[in-house]
């Protein structure tokens, strides 16, 4: 990618933001990689400032739109920018939304795709078990409802026999 003219410094090289890099990534969950992209701020003092790369799997906190949680989450990094103007624009967006971008807490150096496949399979099994349990609970509620209706009908029959 050729930098825009206003992104070049006097020597003709791309100007880097002096304080941050911005990583764009997607969360990994029990159903796979989510669709929505999120931005993550990496300060120059971070131990990962120089080493973060595209396709790294990182630990951060969970978020979903405006919902933020202290629960750890996994993110796959899709792009990284240190361009002064790109970073400045994203920092303006951060300020406008009213809460800071999530930090990159750690890069998981030994993350294997097998781990994600195991998480997805575990979630699928849990979901199946949850559906079976819900079906059992629904069937029990239906049995109780039918029994109450039968009891009500018996009481009505006894009342009518008493007349």
N, C-alpha and C positions, 0 to 999 in steps of 0.2 A: 504494500500500500504506500503510495506516495503521499507524504505529508502535505497539507494545504500550506500555501505561502505564509499565512499568518502564524503557522505553527513552527516555522523554522527560526532558529536563532541566527546570530550574525555569521556563524561558521557554516550555516546551511544544514545543520543537523536538527532533528526533531527535539523540541523543548520538552523536558520531563518535568512533571510536577515535583516540587521540592519536598512535599510532605507525605504524599500518598500514592499508592497504586490502587486501582479499582479492579476487582475481579467480578466477572459475571458468571453465575452458576445456577444449577438446578438442584433441588433437593432429591435425595434418594430415599425411598420409603418402602414399606412392605408391598406396595403395588408396582414398584419399579421407579423409574425416573419421572418426576413430575413435569408438567408442561410449562409451568410459569418460570420465568427467569427472575433472579434476584441479584442485587449488587452487594458486594462486600468490600469494606474499606480496609486497606492494609497500610498502616502507618510505616514510615521509614524506619522506626525503631523496632518494628516487629522482626523476630528471628526469621520470618518467612518472606520478608520483603524481596530479597534477591533470589530466593530459591523456588517460589511458587511457579507452577507451570500449568499449562492447559492439560486437562484430563486428571489432574491431581484430585484425590478424594480428601476432603477436609472436614474437620469438626467445627461446628458453629452452634448457634441456638436456633430452634425451630421458629418459623414464622409462616404466616399464611395471610397475605394481604395486609391488613392492619393489625392482625393478631400476632403478638410476640410472646414467646414462652422461654422459660429458663431451661427447658428440656433440651438436651444436646441433640443436634441433627447432623446428618451427613450431606455434604454438597459435592457435586462434581463440577469442577471449574471448566468453563467453556471458552472464556476469553479473559485477557488481562490488558489493562491500559494504564500507561503512565504518562500519556500525552497531556500536557498542561491544560489545554482547552477542553479536552474530553473529561478529564478529572474535575475541572472547575464546574462544568455543566452538571455533572452528576452530583457534586457537592451542593450546588444550588437546589437541585431536586430534593436532596436529603433534607435541607433546611426547610423547604416548602412543605414536605410531608410531615414534619414536626417530630421525627424521631430518627436517631442515628442508624446508619447501616450496621448490620451485624458484623462482628469481627470474625476473622479466621483465627480460631483458637489453636488448631494444630493441623498439620498435614499428616495423613496416615500413610507413611512410607511403604508399609507392607500390606496395604489393602489389596485383596484379591477379589476379582469379580465373583468368585465362588461364594464369598461372604454375602454379597448382595443376593445371589441366587438362593442361598440358604434362608435369608430373611424373607424373600418373596414367597418361597415355598412354605415357610412357617406361618406367614400371614394367611396364605390360602387355606392351609389346614385349620387354622384358628377360625377363619370365617365360616368354613364348612361346619365345624363343631358348633359355632354360635347359631347358625341356621337350624341345625338339628335341635338344639336346645330350645330355640324359639318356637319351632314347630311343636315340640313336646308340650311346652307351656301353653301354646294356643289350643292344642287338643284337650289339655286338662281343663282349661277355662270353658271350652265348649261343653265338655262332659258335665262340669259343675252347673252350667247354665241349663242344660237339658234336665239334669236332676232336679233343679229348683222348679222348672216348669212342670215336671211330673208331680212333684210334691204339691205344688199349687193346684194342679188338676185333681189330685186325690182329695185334697181338703175341700175343694169345690164340690166334688162328688159326695163326700161325706155330709157336707152342709145341705145339699139338695136331697139326700136320703132322709135327713132329719125332718124335713117338712112334711 
